[in-house]
Amino acid sequence: MTTIFAYWANGDYSIINATSLYDLFWQLDREGNPYSPSLRILPTGFAMEICNDSKKLPRIINAPHDCSISVSQYPKLSILKMEKAIENHTKDHDEQRIWFRQKTIKQTFKLTNSK
């Protein structure tokens, strides 16, 4: 399971736990256009520090290191880029379906960034 921070254009944000790209897509679709939010992969064992200024993104406190880092510093995730990486990786539709539904988000993210 991967924890994703989704920052929407209207300033709202969501924290989503998803196992696959398919799972992430449909969870985002429940809230709006799944291609529109800025997505970040959060570390395991994190805590969130929310400031009173609504224009600032929350800060993530990484438990093992106890350091506070802006959420914008974490790896950026793009559903569109991940979909294209899968299509470039294989033209076989059955294998593409496996990547969308069974591979973890982190596995697909690595495929996206391996080029």
Rosetta constraint file for C-alpha pairs under 8 A:
AtomPair CA 1 CA 17 HARMONIC 6.22 0.50
AtomPair CA 1 CA 18 HARMONIC 5.53 0.50
AtomPair CA 1 CA 19 HARMONIC 4.56 0.50
AtomPair CA 1 CA 104 HARMONIC 7.52 0.50
AtomPair CA 2 CA 17 HARMONIC 5.54 0.50
AtomPair CA 2 CA 18 HARMONIC 5.46 0.50
AtomPair CA 2 CA 19 HARMONIC 6.09 0.50
AtomPair CA 2 CA 41 HARMONIC 7.22 0.50
AtomPair CA 2 CA 42 HARMONIC 7.62 0.50
AtomPair CA 2 CA 104 HARMONIC 7.93 0.50
AtomPair CA 2 CA 105 HARMONIC 6.74 0.50
AtomPair CA 2 CA 106 HARMONIC 7.40 0.50
AtomPair CA 3 CA 15 HARMONIC 6.87 0.50
AtomPair CA 3 CA 16 HARMONIC 5.62 0.50
AtomPair CA 3 CA 17 HARMONIC 4.48 0.50
AtomPair CA 3 CA 18 HARMONIC 6.55 0.50
AtomPair CA 3 CA 41 HARMONIC 6.16 0.50
AtomPair CA 3 CA 42 HARMONIC 5.50 0.50
AtomPair CA 3 CA 43 HARMONIC 7.40 0.50
AtomPair CA 3 CA 44 HARMONIC 7.59 0.50
AtomPair CA 4 CA 15 HARMONIC 5.74 0.50
AtomPair CA 4 CA 16 HARMONIC 5.07 0.50
AtomPair CA 4 CA 17 HARMONIC 6.22 0.50
AtomPair CA 4 CA 18 HARMONIC 7.55 0.50
AtomPair CA 4 CA 39 HARMONIC 6.52 0.50
AtomPair CA 4 CA 40 HARMONIC 5.60 0.50
AtomPair CA 4 CA 41 HARMONIC 4.81 0.50
AtomPair CA 4 CA 42 HARMONIC 5.74 0.50
AtomPair CA 5 CA 13 HARMONIC 7.05 0.50
AtomPair CA 5 CA 14 HARMONIC 5.92 0.50
AtomPair CA 5 CA 15 HARMONIC 4.81 0.50
AtomPair CA 5 CA 16 HARMONIC 6.48 0.50
AtomPair CA 5 CA 39 HARMONIC 5.59 0.50
AtomPair CA 5 CA 40 HARMONIC 5.09 0.50
AtomPair CA 5 CA 41 HARMONIC 6.44 0.50
AtomPair CA 5 CA 42 HARMONIC 6.67 0.50
AtomPair CA 5 CA 71 HARMONIC 7.89 0.50
AtomPair CA 6 CA 13 HARMONIC 5.38 0.50
AtomPair CA 6 CA 14 HARMONIC 5.05 0.50
AtomPair CA 6 CA 15 HARMONIC 6.30 0.50
AtomPair CA 6 CA 16 HARMONIC 7.48 0.50
AtomPair CA 6 CA 37 HARMONIC 5.59 0.50
AtomPair CA 6 CA 38 HARMONIC 5.63 0.50
AtomPair CA 6 CA 39 HARMONIC 4.65 0.50
AtomPair CA 6 CA 40 HARMONIC 6.67 0.50
AtomPair CA 7 CA 11 HARMONIC 6.73 0.50
AtomPair CA 7 CA 12 HARMONIC 6.14 0.50
AtomPair CA 7 CA 13 HARMONIC 4.39 0.50
AtomPair CA 7 CA 14 HARMONIC 6.63 0.50
AtomPair CA 7 CA 37 HARMONIC 5.16 0.50
AtomPair CA 7 CA 38 HARMONIC 5.04 0.50
AtomPair CA 7 CA 39 HARMONIC 6.45 0.50
AtomPair CA 8 CA 12 HARMONIC 5.34 0.50
AtomPair CA 8 CA 13 HARMONIC 5.70 0.50
AtomPair CA 8 CA 36 HARMONIC 6.90 0.50
AtomPair CA 8 CA 37 HARMONIC 4.49 0.50
AtomPair CA 8 CA 38 HARMONIC 6.56 0.50
AtomPair CA 9 CA 36 HARMONIC 7.39 0.50
AtomPair CA 9 CA 37 HARMONIC 6.54 0.50
AtomPair CA 11 CA 54 HARMONIC 7.82 0.50
AtomPair CA 11 CA 55 HARMONIC 7.54 0.50
AtomPair CA 16 CA 24 HARMONIC 7.55 0.50
AtomPair CA 16 CA 27 HARMONIC 7.54 0.50
AtomPair CA 17 CA 24 HARMONIC 7.71 0.50
AtomPair CA 18 CA 23 HARMONIC 5.62 0.50
AtomPair CA 18 CA 24 HARMONIC 5.23 0.50
AtomPair CA 18 CA 105 HARMONIC 7.69 0.50
AtomPair CA 19 CA 23 HARMONIC 6.23 0.50
AtomPair CA 19 CA 24 HARMONIC 7.32 0.50
AtomPair CA 19 CA 104 HARMONIC 5.55 0.50
AtomPair CA 19 CA 105 HARMONIC 6.41 0.50
AtomPair CA 20 CA 24 HARMONIC 6.20 0.50
AtomPair CA 20 CA 100 HARMONIC 6.54 0.50
AtomPair CA 20 CA 101 HARMONIC 5.74 0.50
AtomPair CA 20 CA 102 HARMONIC 6.22 0.50
AtomPair CA 20 CA 103 HARMONIC 5.98 0.50
AtomPair CA 20 CA 104 HARMONIC 4.72 0.50
AtomPair CA 20 CA 105 HARMONIC 5.04 0.50
AtomPair CA 21 CA 25 HARMONIC 5.98 0.50
AtomPair CA 21 CA 79 HARMONIC 7.45 0.50
AtomPair CA 21 CA 99 HARMONIC 7.99 0.50
AtomPair CA 21 CA 100 HARMONIC 5.35 0.50
AtomPair CA 21 CA 101 HARMONIC 6.58 0.50
AtomPair CA 21 CA 103 HARMONIC 7.84 0.50
AtomPair CA 21 CA 104 HARMONIC 7.16 0.50
AtomPair CA 21 CA 105 HARMONIC 5.65 0.50
AtomPair CA 21 CA 108 HARMONIC 7.77 0.50
AtomPair CA 22 CA 26 HARMONIC 6.39 0.50
AtomPair CA 22 CA 100 HARMONIC 5.32 0.50
AtomPair CA 22 CA 101 HARMONIC 5.28 0.50
AtomPair CA 23 CA 27 HARMONIC 6.22 0.50
AtomPair CA 23 CA 101 HARMONIC 7.38 0.50
AtomPair CA 24 CA 28 HARMONIC 6.15 0.50
AtomPair CA 25 CA 29 HARMONIC 6.08 0.50
AtomPair CA 25 CA 34 HARMONIC 5.80 0.50
AtomPair CA 25 CA 79 HARMONIC 7.63 0.50
AtomPair CA 26 CA 30 HARMONIC 6.40 0.50
AtomPair CA 26 CA 34 HARMONIC 7.51 0.50
AtomPair CA 27 CA 31 HARMONIC 7.26 0.50
AtomPair CA 28 CA 32 HARMONIC 6.31 0.50
AtomPair CA 28 CA 33 HARMONIC 6.98 0.50
AtomPair CA 28 CA 34 HARMONIC 4.80 0.50
AtomPair CA 29 CA 33 HARMONIC 5.59 0.50
AtomPair CA 29 CA 34 HARMONIC 4.92 0.50
AtomPair CA 32 CA 36 HARMONIC 7.88 0.50
AtomPair CA 33 CA 37 HARMONIC 7.76 0.50
AtomPair CA 34 CA 79 HARMONIC 7.99 0.50
AtomPair CA 35 CA 78 HARMONIC 7.80 0.50
AtomPair CA 35 CA 79 HARMONIC 6.53 0.50
AtomPair CA 35 CA 80 HARMONIC 6.97 0.50
AtomPair CA 38 CA 76 HARMONIC 7.51 0.50
AtomPair CA 38 CA 77 HARMONIC 7.53 0.50
AtomPair CA 38 CA 78 HARMONIC 7.67 0.50
AtomPair CA 39 CA 76 HARMONIC 5.76 0.50
AtomPair CA 39 CA 77 HARMONIC 5.10 0.50
AtomPair CA 39 CA 78 HARMONIC 6.66 0.50
AtomPair CA 40 CA 71 HARMONIC 7.30 0.50
AtomPair CA 40 CA 72 HARMONIC 7.32 0.50
AtomPair CA 40 CA 74 HARMONIC 5.85 0.50
AtomPair CA 40 CA 75 HARMONIC 5.50 0.50
AtomPair CA 40 CA 76 HARMONIC 4.63 0.50
AtomPair CA 40 CA 77 HARMONIC 5.53 0.50
AtomPair CA 41 CA 74 HARMONIC 6.27 0.50
AtomPair CA 41 CA 75 HARMONIC 5.66 0.50
AtomPair CA 41 CA 76 HARMONIC 6.69 0.50
AtomPair CA 41 CA 77 HARMONIC 6.83 0.50
AtomPair CA 42 CA 46 HARMONIC 7.46 0.50
AtomPair CA 42 CA 71 HARMONIC 7.88 0.50
AtomPair CA 42 CA 74 HARMONIC 6.65 0.50
AtomPair CA 42 CA 75 HARMONIC 7.95 0.50
AtomPair CA 43 CA 62 HARMONIC 6.93 0.50
AtomPair CA 44 CA 62 HARMONIC 7.91 0.50
AtomPair CA 45 CA 62 HARMONIC 6.68 0.50
AtomPair CA 45 CA 63 HARMONIC 5.67 0.50
AtomPair CA 45 CA 64 HARMONIC 7.76 0.50
AtomPair CA 46 CA 60 HARMONIC 6.37 0.50
AtomPair CA 46 CA 61 HARMONIC 5.58 0.50
AtomPair CA 46 CA 62 HARMONIC 4.79 0.50
AtomPair CA 46 CA 63 HARMONIC 5.50 0.50
AtomPair CA 47 CA 60 HARMONIC 5.80 0.50
AtomPair CA 47 CA 61 HARMONIC 5.01 0.50
AtomPair CA 47 CA 62 HARMONIC 6.65 0.50
AtomPair CA 47 CA 63 HARMONIC 7.05 0.50
AtomPair CA 48 CA 58 HARMONIC 6.54 0.50
AtomPair CA 48 CA 59 HARMONIC 5.85 0.50
AtomPair CA 48 CA 60 HARMONIC 4.69 0.50
AtomPair CA 48 CA 61 HARMONIC 5.96 0.50
AtomPair CA 49 CA 58 HARMONIC 5.65 0.50
AtomPair CA 49 CA 59 HARMONIC 5.00 0.50
AtomPair CA 49 CA 60 HARMONIC 6.07 0.50
AtomPair CA 49 CA 61 HARMONIC 6.98 0.50
AtomPair CA 50 CA 57 HARMONIC 7.58 0.50
AtomPair CA 50 CA 58 HARMONIC 4.67 0.50
AtomPair CA 50 CA 59 HARMONIC 6.47 0.50
AtomPair CA 51 CA 56 HARMONIC 7.12 0.50
AtomPair CA 51 CA 57 HARMONIC 7.89 0.50
AtomPair CA 51 CA 58 HARMONIC 6.46 0.50
AtomPair CA 57 CA 70 HARMONIC 6.75 0.50
AtomPair CA 57 CA 71 HARMONIC 6.53 0.50
AtomPair CA 57 CA 72 HARMONIC 7.51 0.50
AtomPair CA 58 CA 70 HARMONIC 6.34 0.50
AtomPair CA 58 CA 71 HARMONIC 6.17 0.50
AtomPair CA 59 CA 68 HARMONIC 5.96 0.50
AtomPair CA 59 CA 69 HARMONIC 5.27 0.50
AtomPair CA 59 CA 70 HARMONIC 4.27 0.50
AtomPair CA 59 CA 71 HARMONIC 5.44 0.50
AtomPair CA 60 CA 68 HARMONIC 5.50 0.50
AtomPair CA 60 CA 69 HARMONIC 5.29 0.50
AtomPair CA 60 CA 70 HARMONIC 6.08 0.50
AtomPair CA 60 CA 71 HARMONIC 5.93 0.50
AtomPair CA 61 CA 66 HARMONIC 5.87 0.50
AtomPair CA 61 CA 67 HARMONIC 5.50 0.50
AtomPair CA 61 CA 68 HARMONIC 4.45 0.50
AtomPair CA 61 CA 69 HARMONIC 6.47 0.50
AtomPair CA 62 CA 66 HARMONIC 5.41 0.50
AtomPair CA 62 CA 67 HARMONIC 5.87 0.50
AtomPair CA 62 CA 68 HARMONIC 6.74 0.50
AtomPair CA 62 CA 69 HARMONIC 7.91 0.50
AtomPair CA 63 CA 67 HARMONIC 7.67 0.50
AtomPair CA 69 CA 73 HARMONIC 6.77 0.50
AtomPair CA 70 CA 74 HARMONIC 7.80 0.50
AtomPair CA 72 CA 76 HARMONIC 7.95 0.50
AtomPair CA 77 CA 109 HARMONIC 7.26 0.50
AtomPair CA 78 CA 82 HARMONIC 6.19 0.50
AtomPair CA 79 CA 83 HARMONIC 6.13 0.50
AtomPair CA 80 CA 84 HARMONIC 6.28 0.50
AtomPair CA 81 CA 85 HARMONIC 6.09 0.50
AtomPair CA 81 CA 112 HARMONIC 6.68 0.50
AtomPair CA 82 CA 86 HARMONIC 6.26 0.50
AtomPair CA 82 CA 108 HARMONIC 6.46 0.50
AtomPair CA 82 CA 109 HARMONIC 6.54 0.50
AtomPair CA 82 CA 111 HARMONIC 7.72 0.50
AtomPair CA 82 CA 112 HARMONIC 5.49 0.50
AtomPair CA 83 CA 87 HARMONIC 6.31 0.50
AtomPair CA 84 CA 88 HARMONIC 6.10 0.50
AtomPair CA 85 CA 89 HARMONIC 5.96 0.50
AtomPair CA 85 CA 111 HARMONIC 6.60 0.50
AtomPair CA 85 CA 112 HARMONIC 5.17 0.50
AtomPair CA 86 CA 90 HARMONIC 6.30 0.50
AtomPair CA 86 CA 96 HARMONIC 6.32 0.50
AtomPair CA 86 CA 99 HARMONIC 6.98 0.50
AtomPair CA 86 CA 108 HARMONIC 7.68 0.50
AtomPair CA 86 CA 111 HARMONIC 7.56 0.50
AtomPair CA 86 CA 112 HARMONIC 7.71 0.50
AtomPair CA 87 CA 91 HARMONIC 5.98 0.50
AtomPair CA 87 CA 96 HARMONIC 6.91 0.50
AtomPair CA 90 CA 95 HARMONIC 6.97 0.50
AtomPair CA 90 CA 96 HARMONIC 6.64 0.50
AtomPair CA 91 CA 95 HARMONIC 7.95 0.50
AtomPair CA 91 CA 96 HARMONIC 7.33 0.50
AtomPair CA 92 CA 96 HARMONIC 6.21 0.50
AtomPair CA 93 CA 97 HARMONIC 6.13 0.50
AtomPair CA 94 CA 98 HARMONIC 6.41 0.50
AtomPair CA 95 CA 99 HARMONIC 6.39 0.50
AtomPair CA 96 CA 100 HARMONIC 6.28 0.50
AtomPair CA 97 CA 101 HARMONIC 5.99 0.50
AtomPair CA 97 CA 102 HARMONIC 7.92 0.50
AtomPair CA 98 CA 102 HARMONIC 5.16 0.50
AtomPair CA 98 CA 103 HARMONIC 6.60 0.50
AtomPair CA 99 CA 103 HARMONIC 4.99 0.50
AtomPair CA 99 CA 108 HARMONIC 7.13 0.50
AtomPair CA 103 CA 107 HARMONIC 6.19 0.50
AtomPair CA 103 CA 108 HARMONIC 6.69 0.50
AtomPair CA 104 CA 108 HARMONIC 6.41 0.50
AtomPair CA 105 CA 109 HARMONIC 5.94 0.50
AtomPair CA 106 CA 110 HARMONIC 6.14 0.50
AtomPair CA 107 CA 111 HARMONIC 6.44 0.50
AtomPair CA 108 CA 112 HARMONIC 6.27 0.50
AtomPair CA 109 CA 113 HARMONIC 6.36 0.50
AtomPair CA 110 CA 114 HARMONIC 5.93 0.50
AtomPair CA 111 CA 115 HARMONIC 7.48 0.50
